[in-house]
């Protein structure tokens, strides 16, 4: 019998905080002299942090059967056996709540053309494609050809899958080619290598890829709390990804080309409107 696939590890600030609080609570369980009110406060903090993301899931409109199937396919995959320069893991999936947000952005913004930088197994691409009007298109960029093939299998099982065009290769090369071809997008969602975000943003804003008054959405802009709390496991310094995200957040907040807000959903989603 195959080993069960482990569930996703916490990768959002609130999920990490909940796991840390649970660990502290367990560590104090047999410690004498801890005041009852301290134990009660700790239990309350753990319950608030640990229950937030499940509550968001339960309070969000349900995902389509095709998106649910894509999630299960991603979680069932053995990512540890993948080779290549980019580490892949099931936690890279955008997921139900963020997918629902992207669908609302597509619908309320009346987007017809969507660009995604960093597709992985295609959850966010398919979510946005489901929200597009007839004739709309998602152009999704993915570096890993094998992952793109897996996503294509999932797209083929969905009525909205035909609205997705997958571009395989380094994202900057693809973006430059799309810009040279005069392609314009109403919404751009970036969820790729964090150290590359600044270059993607500059290219999107310096060319005509992002439409005038178009919306740019950037994922993981809280990056597990690293931009303000340091690296994982108590390390004082943030990782290269954490430093890149912190620099990007500071740069965007002062950038006159955009009006932006960082939304604390999952691992952070920055929404920036081109002005």
Order of alpha helices (4+ residues) and beta strands (2+ residues): alpha-alpha-alpha-alpha-beta-alpha-beta-alpha-beta-alpha-beta-alpha-beta-alpha-alpha-beta-beta
